[in-house]
Every structure is written in C-alpha cells, then in structure tokens.
C-alpha cells in the first residue's frame, strides 16, 4: 500500500454533528524504533507488545461549521481542563493528516482526553494519546463514509497515528505489532503497524510488564530530538542493520517460546537504544542511578532464582520489567521486596500484554 491508498474517493460531509470515543493503549517496544526519515518513516523496523492498563480515553464531539474554515477549529480538554500547551502537537498532527481526512476544516472538534496512568509519571502518553485521536477521527470519517470497512479503518488509523507519533501506530491492535518494512515479515510497511503475522508461543500471550517509575519528571530529551540525533550518528547504519537482524532472530524465539534468547534480544535492544543516546552529539545519559540499581538487582535475581524476568527501557529512566504469567507471584514479591525502594515515591504500575484499542461509542 502507498500513501495514496489512504485518500478515499471524494465524499460529502452530510452529518451535522456526532460524537465518537475510543480507549487506546500504550505499547512497549521489544525491538526499538530510534531514528526516522522524512514523513515519519522509521529508519528501522520495530516490534512491540501492546499494553493493557496504560491507556488513553478520548472522546471527539464534532459539529459542522457554517462554512469551511481557513484553519483547524478545535478545543482540547485534558482530564476535564483546557490544555493549551497540548494544542500545537495536535495542530501539527491535523496538518499532517489533512491530505487524508478532507473533512478536518469543515467541522469544529471538541477533544476530551484522559489517561489511565498518573500524569507526570514519566510514561510517554504519545502512543496511547495519538492512537486514540487517530481512531476517533477514523470513526468520524466512517460516519461520513459508511461503506468503509473495518480493515481499512484499522490500517488508516495506524497510518494516521504514525503521523502524530511514530510508535503510536503500534497501539491500534494487539498483542504484538510490527512496524517498518522488513524483508523477513510479509506485509510489513513503513506506513503503518501490522499484527505480527507469525506463530507466537502461548507463553507470550499473557506476558506481564510492571513499570517501575524511577523518574517521574519531564523527559530530559524529547523523542523528536532523540530521533534527530541519529542523523549523522557514527553508529547509525550499523544500528539500523542490527534492528533487522534482531527481528530475524526474534522470529524463532517468539515461535518456540525461547525465553533465554528473548531476554538476550530484549535487554540488548534497550541498552543499545541508551547506547545510541550516550554516543550521539550532543550526548545524553537517560538512565538514573536507580535505573542501574534495578537492572543489577534483576540480573542477580534472575540468576539466583532461575527466573525469566528481564527488563526493557524506553527513552527515559523508568524500567519495564517483563515476565511470564507463571512467575507472577515470585516476581511481584521480588519487586515489592527489592525494587520498589528505587522507585520515586515507591510507585509502579502493573500492566500486561493487551489486545488493542476499543471503541466506546
Ligand atoms: O513515537 P516516538 O517518536 O515518541 O518514539 C518512541 C521511541 C521509543 O519509545 C524510544 C522506542 C519505540 O520503538 O517505542
């Protein structure tokens, strides 16, 4: 599919008003997306677990304007309160989407959004937030173009979410989503995420992710700046090639449920992401001392308890602890006994693999 496939034939804006709502989850990458080309095209393919508990709920109420406006007409409420500082990001997203959603300047939109996780938790809400808005706008388009089928709606929602925040395109469906063209994965695309099309061992169907909130402050480096630092990065090409290799390595691991190999790939990906940030110009250390304390405790516990828990990181100090269902009790105990002391205000979020966004109405 190409960008052109996301432009529908001309249709009329017959509906005067309506409202739609979606709940859309966050996701955690196993193979990381870091670096992008023009138009939000990823420099390398990535794959993620869709999450369940960490989600954004968004409602869009739309009302037809008297005449087409010259600019987008929208208001934004975050947890019931107007949020002017979120508006520029939404405006950029609407601008990028305009070529694919012809009705955007014909309506006024009231966007009401809230997160299931505490704000300022250091958890990026862009994946769940942007995917929820993209889905709502697709629901509006379906109101105007009812013959649209569900498959198209889902693909185009992922395509649009990507224009808001790259990783958001992996938050529409579950439970494993791949984004970015990769020769080894049939149907993969740079333009949208797809459900991972190969066999996945049942051990991964109910995997857990406990997110340890090490640093709840603003991100030190925005992901936009981080992606940009991969331009001209001395190790960029090798890293992009490695992501392809890791995807190939992951395929039999996912199929066979080989947790030992899973751990090696996932932890190495997390540390490589941080390695890229440490070796760029300017350079950044996004981990905090407590991030390292946690990683060391995880390694000690894994070896002593013959456990299969492992960690991954996003572009910040928080630690995602991944483990299979049958280890849930021992790992919870370990987290409470040994890791919680390294969390800011002892806070952590128990999440697990999820199955994608849900339409609420
Ligand atoms: O979607 P963005 O532009 O915020 O980038 C997210 C990048 C990482 O979270 C660090 C990795 C990933 O693949 O999700």
Boltz pocket constraint, residues with backbone or C-beta under 6 A from the ligand:
constraints:
  - pocket:
      binder: B
      contacts: [[A, 27], [A, 28], [A, 29], [A, 31], [A, 32], [A, 33], [A, 34], [A, 46], [A, 124], [A, 126], [A, 165], [A, 166], [A, 167], [A, 168], [A, 223], [A, 224], [A, 273], [A, 313], [A, 314], [A, 315]]
      max_distance: 6.0
